[in-house]
Amino acid sequence: MTTFTVWKFDDPDGADRTVEILRNAQADGLVKVDDHAVVRWPVGQPHPDTRHGHESVWHGAGWGAVMGLIIGTLFFMPVAGGLAGAALGGLAKKTEDAGITRDQLEKIRAEVTEGTSALFVVTEQGDLDRLGERMHGLHNTLVTTNLTEAERSELLEALGGR
């Protein structure tokens, strides 16, 4: 099963440090990473920096588009007013049928703020419990959506991915 996961960290470098844990977990066979992105929001910056993982060309192209749209809408659109609500509403409409709700999107947007970071990950064949054990003590919050194959295809189609 494909899983879209967002880990939020209490410092701007937490997500970067966790990428190495994720790579080691993949090497140990705990998870297959299709794609990942890091959102890092240093103190004093008006908006976060992002870095995309590009795990593989085929998977990365589809999920990269999805993550780019989600991250762009959540962090680079206006944060207040009607325009922000419309942008988030439009994104939620495209993602809700695939199991990512407006409430989850709003939670990510509300929690990933200046001085924090987030790791967005798309995995398959993972043991998320064991992966979570490796991340224990890293001062993080997990927001996860388990996507079925139909939901995965629907999300990628809705957001222009493959």
N, C-alpha and C positions, 0 to 999 in steps of 0.2 A: 504494500500500500504506500502511496506517496503521501508525505506529510509536509505541510507548510508550517514552519515553526519560527517564532520570534522570541529571542532571549534578550531581555533588557538588563543592562548593567548600571550600577550606581556610580560609575566613573567613566570618563571619556575613552579610556584605553582598555576597558574590560572586554569589549567585543573582539578587539584585535588579539588580545591574549588568548581568548577562547578559540580562535580559528586554529591555533596549533593543537589544542585539545581535540578539536573536531577532526583534523587531519590524522592525528594518532588513532582516534577511534575508528576512522575509516580503514587505516592500515591494519588494525586489529580485527576487522570484520564485523564491528558493531553496527555499522551504518554505511549506506552508499549515498554519498553526497552528489546530488544532481547540480546544485548551484548554491551559492551563498552571496550575501552582500553585507557589508559593515556600514553602519551609520554611526558616526562619531561626532559628538557635539561639545567641543571644547568650551570652557568657561570664557565668557567675554565675546564669543562669536555670535553674529546675528542669526545664523542658521548652521545646520550640521554639514560635515563633509561626508561623502559616500565613497565606497570602494566596492567594486563588483568582483566576485571570485572567478568567474569563467571556468568552471570545472571541466566542462566538455563543450565542444562546438555545437553538437546537435541539441543536447539538453540545455546548455547555457543560452542558446539563441532564444528558445521559447520562454524559459523561466526568467532570463535576463529582461525580456520585455515586460513580463508580469511584474517583477520586482521593481523595475524602473518606474513603471506607472504607479505602483503602490507607494513607493518611497517619494517619488516626485509630488504626488498628490498630498501625501501626509505632511511633508516637511518643507516643500517649496512653493505651496499655494498660500494665499492669505490665511491667517489663523483665526480671524474673527469676521463676523458679518455674513451677509447673504452669499457672497461669492465663495467663501469657505464652505458654507453649508451645502451649496450647490455642487461644488467640486467633490466633497466627501459623499454626498448623496449619489452622485453619478458613479463614483467608484464603487460604493456599496451595492448599487444596483447590478453592476457587472460581476461583483465577487460573491454576492450572497447566495446565488444558486449553486455556487461551488463550495459553500461551507464557510466562507469568510464573511462574517456579519458586520454591519455598520457599527454595532457596539464594540466588536473586537478592534476595528479600525480606529474608532474614537479612543479606545483604551490605549492602543499603541501610541497614537498621537499625543495623548495627554501625559503618558508616562515617560516618553523619550523626550527629554527637555535638556536645556543647557546644563552641562556638567555630567551627562550620562552618555551611554552608547547602546547600540542594539545590533544583534546578529540575526539576520534574516536567513533562514536555511530551508532548502527543499531537499528532502531525503526520501529514500526508498529502502525497503528491507532493513529497517532500523530497529534496534532495541533501545527505544527512547528511555526506558527506565535505567538501563546500564549507562547510557550516555549522560543522563541526568546525574547519576552518581559521580561521574567524573567532573561534573561542573559544580558539585556540592561545595559550599563555602565561598563561591565567587561573587556573592552579593548580587544575585540576579533574580529576575522575575520571568516566568515562562508564560507565553501566550501561544497556544498551539491549536491548529486546525487539522484534523485528520481528513484527508481527501480520498474519496474512492476513485477508481479509475475513471468512471463517468464524470465525476466532479472535476478531476484533474483535466480531462479533455475539454470540458465545458469552460473552465477558467482560462485555459490557454487560448481557446477559440474566442472567447469573449474579449480578451485583452490583446488579441493580435499575436499570440505566441504560436509555437508549433507543438 
